[in-house]
Each structure stands twice: as C-alpha cells, then as structure tokens.
Amino acid sequence: MRICVPIDQDLGRESPVSMHFGAAPYFAIADSTTGEVTSLVNRDDHDGHGQCRPVDALADHNVDAIVVGGIGMGAIRRFHEAGIRVYQAMGGTVADALAALEAGTLPLVDPSTACAGHGHG
C-alpha cells in the first residue's frame, strides 16, 4: 500500500504530520511493503481554502490512503471518488502515523472531523 502523509518539514520518517492537508509544504509517500519513504513538494500549498486539487497533485504517485491531521470536505470527497481512504492522524511524525495505521487504530475522517476553514491549529 502507498500512503501519503502531508508534512511540515521533510525529515523522512521523523517528519511532523501537518495539521492541514492543503497547506502542507510537503507530502511524504510511504510504501508499506518496502518501508521506503520519499517526499514531494506540495505545489498547491498557496491556494485558498477549497481550491487545492489534491487528487491531481498525487495522481502520478499511486496513493491508496492519506493520513492527515486535518482536511476539508471537498478534498475528502475527491479522494473518496478516486478510491483513496482518508485517515485521521493524531499528530506526531510520519513514523507514528504509519505505525498507528498498521495497528488499525486510526479512524477514517468523516464530516464531523473535517476542517471547516483555515482558522485552526
């Protein structure tokens, strides 16, 4: 499985999970089979709320799941339409998020946990 984790700094597995998907400066892409973690620059991080195209940004990376601190309903909807599951991270690092996903302890993001705007942590 290929997992995307939006991150604030590019520090490999020790990168801190970003609290908002669209505003994250980088995405860590983890391969659960090989354990490899690579990163890419988020080219949409300057867009206004609801204007980023997350599925487009990750289209060439064959992502199966997203683990994120916060994400808006529009992005969730686009990921669901693409067959990509979106999980709620509990902070920490990429390594923490991947371990929690593997342990089955991360909940799926739903409307009650989606971001409503950019005025949050």
N, C-alpha and C positions, 0 to 999 in steps of 0.2 A: 504494500500500500504506500502511496505517496501522500505525504501530509504537509500542508502549508501552515506555517505559524508566522503571523506578522510580528516583526521585532523592531525594537527601538535602536539597537546597536548591533552591528554584525560581529558577534563574538562566538560564532559556531554554536555548539550545544549549550553554551553558557549565556547566549543572547537573552536579554529580558523580553518577555512577551509584551507586545504593545497592547494598550488598553483600547485602541480603536483601529479596526482593520484598515479603513481608507486613509487614515493619517499616518500609518506606519511607514517609516522611511525605507524599510527592507522587508523582504519575505524570506524566511528560512524554509527550504524544501527538504524534508526528511524522507528517506526511503526506509521503511520498516524492515525490509528484507536484508539490505546490506548494512544499515546503520549509518550510511553516508548522509551528511547534512551539507547542503550548498545554500547559497543565498543569491538573491537578485534584488535590484533596486526597484522600489515601487515608483513607477513613472506617473502615477495618478495622485500622489500624496498632496498635491497643491489644489485639487478640485474642491468645490464646495460640497456641503452635505448632500448626499443623494445623487451626486454627479459622477462618482468614480465608476469605472467599468471593471470590477474585479474579475469577472469570468474572462474577459478579454485579456487582462493583464497576465493571467495564469494559464491561458489556453494552450500554450506550447509546452507546458510542464506536467501534463497528465496527472493532475492532482485529484485524489479520491476524497480527501477530507480537509477541513480547515479547523484549526484550534485557535481560538481568538478570545481576547479579554472583552472586547465589545465590538458590535457590528450592527448596522442598521437593517431594517426590514427589507429595503429594496435589494441590498446585496444578498441577504439570506434567500430571498425569493429567486434571484438569478442563479445562485448556487444550487438551490433545490431543483430548479428547472434543468440544470446541467447534470443532475445526479450526484452532486457533491454534498456530503454531510457536513454540517457546521456544529462544532462542539464548543462549549463554554470553558475557557481556561480559568484557572483560579489564581492568576498571577504567576510569579516565579520565572523560570527560564524555559528555554526550548526543551532541555532535558527533563525538567519537571513535567511539562505538558505532555511529552511523549510517553513518559512513564505512567502518568495518570490515564492517558488514552489506552495504553496497552493493558492496564489494570481494569479498565472498564468503569472508571469512577467519574468520567466527565459526562455531564448532561448535554443533550442536544440543546442548542439555542432555540427558544420559542418566542412568540410575540411578547410575552411578559418580561423576557430578559434582553430583548433587542434595544439598541440605543435609539433615542428619540431625537438626538441632536448632538452638536459638538460641545456642549457646555458641561462635560463630565470629565472625571479624573484623567 
